[in-house]
Amino acid sequence: MLLSLIVLSQENQTMDYYSQLDAILSSEPVTITNLRNNTDLKIKCNSSQYYKLDASTVKDAYINTDCFCVVNITAKNKKIEVDGPAQVYITGDNNTIYNDFNIKKHLSHPLIIIIGLKNELKVNLEGISSVPYKVVTALVKDPEFITSIQSITNFIFITTYNSNYIGCPKVRLAQRSI
């Protein structure tokens, strides 16, 4: 009985995710234009929003979200930081993407989809979970993809059939004293 409740809960969360994603993507994106040259771009998503931008004129991009949103960025040779439950599409080459990932906060992790060449993903894992779980952190289509971990943890990247990469941390259990 408990197992079926867990499966039902996971299916409901998956359906909620796809419902939210469909609602966001069917809305008109906020297109950010007239960006000042060589300044930092900071995006703060407070509600289910859809941003679309060309970051070619900005220095770096920072995305901070408190709730689920979608950001579509075209960038080249940029530093892009992502924190919070955003789904971020990055199209371009030679970008360094920083993914802040708090293990304690389930369902608050960003999903980063990277399309381009010679991009690098640096994942900063924080916290310890009381239950083990696996989660996708990035989908990458880049034969020259580089990744690194900026904290001590078990972390693996799995190669899929068509040479894309999926980041999947092996999350540690909190140690308990008996």
N, C-alpha and C positions, 0 to 999 in steps of 0.2 A: 504494500500500500504506500509506504513512504517513498519508494523508488518511483512509482507512477506519479506521485505528487511532484517530485523533483523534476521529472521529465516534462510534466505539464507546465511547471513554472518556467523551465528553460524555453519551451515552445512559445509560451506567452511573451516572454522577453524578446524572443526572436521576432515574433509577429509585431510587437510594439516597435522594435527597431525598424523593420521594413515599412511599417505604417508611417512612422515619423520621417524616415528617409524619403518615401514617396511624396509625402505632403510638402517637405522642404524643396525637393527637386522640381515639383510641379509648380512652385511659385516662381515669380520673376526674381532673378538674382539681383542683389545690390551690386552694381558695377562701380568699382572705385576708380575714378579717373582724376586727372589733374594733380597727380602726386608730385610733391616737391622733390627736386633732384637731390640725391645723396643724403636724404634724411631717413630715419628709422620709421617704418610703418608698424603701428600697433593696432591690432584688431581685437576687440573685446566683444564676444558674443554673449548676450544676456538672455536671448530667447531663440527659438528655432529659426535661424536666419540662414540665408544662402548668399555668400559673398563670391564675387568673381573679379579677379584683378590681374593686371600685368604689372609685375614688380620690377620691370627693367630699369626704372629711373630711381628706385629707392636704394638705400644702403643695405638694410636688413629688414626682415619681417618677423614680427612677434604675434602669435595667435594665442589668446588666453580665453578659455570658455568655461562657463559655469554650467551650461546645459548643452545638449546636443545641437550642433549646427554643421553646415557644410561650407568649406572654403576651397575655392578653385584658384590656384596661383600658377601663373606662367613666370618663370624666373631663370636666370642664368648667373652663375658665380655669386650666389647669395647665401647668407646665413639665415635659416628659417627655424624659429623655435615654436614648438607646439606644446601646449599644456591644457589639459582638460578633454572632455569627451567630444571633440570635433572629428569629423571625417574630412581629411585634407587631401586634395588632389594636387600634386606638384608635377608640372610639366616643364622640363628644361634640363640643362646639363651643368655639371660641376657645382652643384649646390651642396651645402653642408646642413643637414637637418638635425635638430636637437629635439628629442622626444622625452619630456619629463613624464615619468610613469610611476604613479604611487600604487604599490601593490595592495595596500590596505583598503583602497577605495574601489571596490568592484563596480563595473559598468561606468567608470569615469575615465577610461583610457582612450587616447586618441587612436584612430586608425589612419595611417598615412599611405596613400597610393602614389608611388613614384614612377614616372615615365620619363626616361631620358638616359643619358650616358654619364658615367663617372660621378655619380652622386654618392654621398656618404651619409649614413645614418648613425648618429651617436645617441645611445639610449642611456638615460639616467634613471636607474631603478631606486625607489625609496620604499622603506617600510618592509614589514614582514606580515604575511597573511596567516591566519589561523587555520585555513583550509587550502589544500593544494588545488590549483586550477591552471589551465592553459588558455592563452588568449593571443589572438593575432595582433601584432603591433604594426606591421607594414606589409604591403604587397608591392613588389618591386619588379619592374621589367627593365633590367639593365645588366648586361653581361659583365660589366666592369664595376658592379656594386661593391661598396665597402661598408662594413659595419663595425662598431666598437661599443663596448660596455664601459660606462664610467663609474661603476660601483661593483662591489664584490658580490657575486651571485652566480647561480647556474643559469646560463642563457645559451640557447642554441638557435641557429637559423636552419630551417629545413628547406632543401631544394625540392621543388615540385616537378612534375612531369615536363613542363615546357620551359624549364630553366628560370622561372620566376622564383623569387625568394619570399618566404613567409617567416616573419620573426615570431618565435614562440618561446616565451620564457618558461623555464621549469621553476615555478614559484616555490620558495622554501616555506616550510611550516614553522610557525613560532615554536620555540622550545618551551616545554612545560616542565616544571619540577614536580616530582611526585612525592 
